[in-house]
Amino acid sequence: MSSEASVSALQRLVEQLKLEAGVERIKVSQAAAELQQNCMQNACKDALLVGVPAGSNPF
């Protein structure tokens, strides 16, 4: 790997790390609670839970 390619790769890495450092983080317990709440709110729209009416099933 040439010196220029190495510098370029390291610059891309630094930019990626800067982006990742700026991401807002939350606790896993909070994320799990929000995911569970979202699942419960949208369960009535989930075709795997309520099924698909025979008339609207394209298969």
Phi and psi in degrees as GROMACS dihedral restraints (atoms count N, CA, C in turn):
[ dihedral_restraints ]
;  ai    aj    ak    al  type     phi  dphi    fc
    3     4     5     6     1   -75.5    20    10
    4     5     6     7     1   165.6    20    10
    6     7     8     9     1   -63.7    20    10
    7     8     9    10     1   -40.4    20    10
    9    10    11    12     1   -65.9    20    10
   10    11    12    13     1   -41.1    20    10
   12    13    14    15     1   -65.8    20    10
   13    14    15    16     1   -38.2    20    10
   15    16    17    18     1   -65.4    20    10
   16    17    18    19     1   -43.2    20    10
   18    19    20    21     1   -63.5    20    10
   19    20    21    22     1   -42.4    20    10
   21    22    23    24     1   -63.0    20    10
   22    23    24    25     1   -42.7    20    10
   24    25    26    27     1   -64.0    20    10
   25    26    27    28     1   -40.8    20    10
   27    28    29    30     1   -67.8    20    10
   28    29    30    31     1   -35.1    20    10
   30    31    32    33     1   -65.1    20    10
   31    32    33    34     1   -42.4    20    10
   33    34    35    36     1   -62.8    20    10
   34    35    36    37     1   -40.2    20    10
   36    37    38    39     1   -63.1    20    10
   37    38    39    40     1   -43.6    20    10
   39    40    41    42     1   -62.5    20    10
   40    41    42    43     1   -42.7    20    10
   42    43    44    45     1   -63.0    20    10
   43    44    45    46     1   -41.6    20    10
   45    46    47    48     1   -63.6    20    10
   46    47    48    49     1   -42.7    20    10
   48    49    50    51     1   -65.2    20    10
   49    50    51    52     1   -35.9    20    10
   51    52    53    54     1   -62.8    20    10
   52    53    54    55     1   -42.4    20    10
   54    55    56    57     1   -62.7    20    10
   55    56    57    58     1   -45.1    20    10
   57    58    59    60     1   -66.4    20    10
   58    59    60    61     1   -33.4    20    10
   60    61    62    63     1   -68.5    20    10
   61    62    63    64     1   -25.7    20    10
   63    64    65    66     1   -85.0    20    10
   64    65    66    67     1    -4.7    20    10
   66    67    68    69     1   -74.3    20    10
   67    68    69    70     1   131.3    20    10
   69    70    71    72     1   -72.0    20    10
   70    71    72    73     1   132.2    20    10
   72    73    74    75     1  -110.3    20    10
   73    74    75    76     1   145.8    20    10
   75    76    77    78     1  -129.6    20    10
   76    77    78    79     1   162.3    20    10
   78    79    80    81     1   -69.4    20    10
   79    80    81    82     1   149.4    20    10
   81    82    83    84     1   -60.4    20    10
   82    83    84    85     1   -38.7    20    10
   84    85    86    87     1   -63.1    20    10
   85    86    87    88     1   -37.8    20    10
   87    88    89    90     1   -69.4    20    10
   88    89    90    91     1   -42.9    20    10
   90    91    92    93     1   -62.9    20    10
   91    92    93    94     1   -41.1    20    10
   93    94    95    96     1   -64.5    20    10
   94    95    96    97     1   -42.0    20    10
   96    97    98    99     1   -64.1    20    10
   97    98    99   100     1   -41.4    20    10
   99   100   101   102     1   -66.7    20    10
  100   101   102   103     1   -39.1    20    10
  102   103   104   105     1   -65.4    20    10
  103   104   105   106     1   -43.2    20    10
  105   106   107   108     1   -63.3    20    10
  106   107   108   109     1   -42.7    20    10
  108   109   110   111     1   -62.9    20    10
  109   110   111   112     1   -42.7    20    10
  111   112   113   114     1   -63.5    20    10
  112   113   114   115     1   -41.7    20    10
  114   115   116   117     1   -62.9    20    10
  115   116   117   118     1   -42.8    20    10
  117   118   119   120     1   -66.0    20    10
  118   119   120   121     1   -38.8    20    10
  120   121   122   123     1   -68.2    20    10
  121   122   123   124     1   -32.9    20    10
  123   124   125   126     1  -104.9    20    10
  124   125   126   127     1     9.2    20    10
  126   127   128   129     1   -61.3    20    10
  127   128   129   130     1   -34.5    20    10
  129   130   131   132     1   -68.9    20    10
  130   131   132   133     1   -16.1    20    10
  132   133   134   135     1  -100.6    20    10
  133   134   135   136     1    -2.2    20    10
  135   136   137   138     1   -83.9    20    10
  136   137   138   139     1   115.7    20    10
  138   139   140   141     1   -64.2    20    10
  139   140   141   142     1   -26.8    20    10
  141   142   143   144     1   -71.7    20    10
  142   143   144   145     1   -26.0    20    10
  144   145   146   147     1   -91.7    20    10
  145   146   147   148     1   -40.8    20    10
  147   148   149   150     1  -103.2    20    10
  148   149   150   151     1   -10.0    20    10
  150   151   152   153     1    85.3    20    10
  151   152   153   154     1   170.5    20    10
  153   154   155   156     1  -115.5    20    10
  154   155   156   157     1   128.7    20    10
  156   157   158   159     1   -58.6    20    10
  157   158   159   160     1   139.7    20    10
  159   160   161   162     1   -57.8    20    10
  160   161   162   163     1   -33.0    20    10
  162   163   164   165     1   -71.7    20    10
  163   164   165   166     1   -24.4    20    10
  165   166   167   168     1  -106.7    20    10
  166   167   168   169     1     5.6    20    10
  168   169   170   171     1   -83.1    20    10
  169   170   171   172     1   114.5    20    10
  171   172   173   174     1   -74.6    20    10
  172   173   174   175     1    -5.4    20    10
